[in-house]
Amino acid sequence: MAYKSKEVAFHLTPAGWSTVDVPATFRVESWRLSVYQETCWSKEQRAWSRIWHSSAWSEAELESLRQSFPPPANLN
């Protein structure tokens, strides 16, 4: 059994990031942060993966919005 293993969903909206489940009509994209640590002595591993995006937004628009609201860096 892993020392630490958790996943948190983050939703990017035109107003910024949210961890609260936002209705899909207001979401721009959703990302999952996976945090894994085998033992208390091993290095914590973090991985971001996009799990959903709105087809109403182009990749250029998404990138511009991501730069306006950088993803949350820390998860305690």
C-alpha positions in Angstrom: 0.0 0.0 0.0 1.3 3.4 -0.9 2.3 5.9 1.7 0.4 8.7 -0.1 -2.0 8.4 -3.1 -4.6 11.0 -4.0 -6.3 12.6 -7.0 -7.9 16.0 -7.2 -9.9 17.4 -10.0 -9.4 21.1 -11.0 -11.8 22.9 -13.3 -10.7 25.9 -15.3 -13.4 28.5 -15.9 -13.4 32.0 -17.4 -13.1 33.2 -13.8 -10.1 31.0 -12.8 -9.5 27.6 -11.2 -12.0 25.7 -9.0 -11.9 22.4 -7.1 -15.7 22.6 -6.7 -17.6 20.6 -9.3 -18.6 23.3 -11.8 -21.4 22.7 -14.4 -20.0 21.6 -17.8 -21.6 24.7 -19.4 -19.4 27.0 -17.4 -16.2 24.9 -17.5 -13.5 25.4 -20.1 -11.5 22.4 -19.2 -10.9 19.9 -16.4 -7.6 18.6 -15.1 -6.6 15.8 -12.7 -3.7 16.1 -10.3 -2.4 12.7 -9.2 -0.1 12.6 -6.2 1.7 9.4 -5.4 4.4 8.5 -2.9 5.5 4.9 -2.4 7.0 5.3 1.1 7.6 8.3 3.5 11.3 8.2 2.3 10.6 8.2 -1.5 10.1 11.3 -3.6 6.5 12.4 -4.1 5.4 12.1 -7.8 2.9 14.5 -9.3 1.2 14.2 -12.7 -1.3 16.6 -14.3 -3.6 15.2 -17.0 -6.3 17.0 -18.9 -9.5 14.9 -18.5 -12.0 17.1 -20.4 -12.1 20.2 -22.5 -14.9 22.2 -24.1 -15.0 22.0 -27.9 -16.3 25.6 -28.0 -12.8 26.9 -27.1 -9.8 26.6 -29.5 -6.4 25.4 -28.3 -5.1 29.0 -28.7 -7.9 30.4 -26.5 -7.3 27.6 -23.9 -3.6 28.4 -23.8 -4.3 32.1 -23.4 -6.7 31.4 -20.5 -4.2 29.0 -18.9 -1.6 31.7 -19.0 -4.0 34.1 -17.3 -4.7 31.6 -14.5 -1.7 29.3 -14.0 -2.5 25.9 -12.5 -2.4 25.5 -8.8 1.2 24.5 -7.9 0.8 23.1 -4.4 -1.6 20.6 -3.0 -1.4 20.0 0.7 
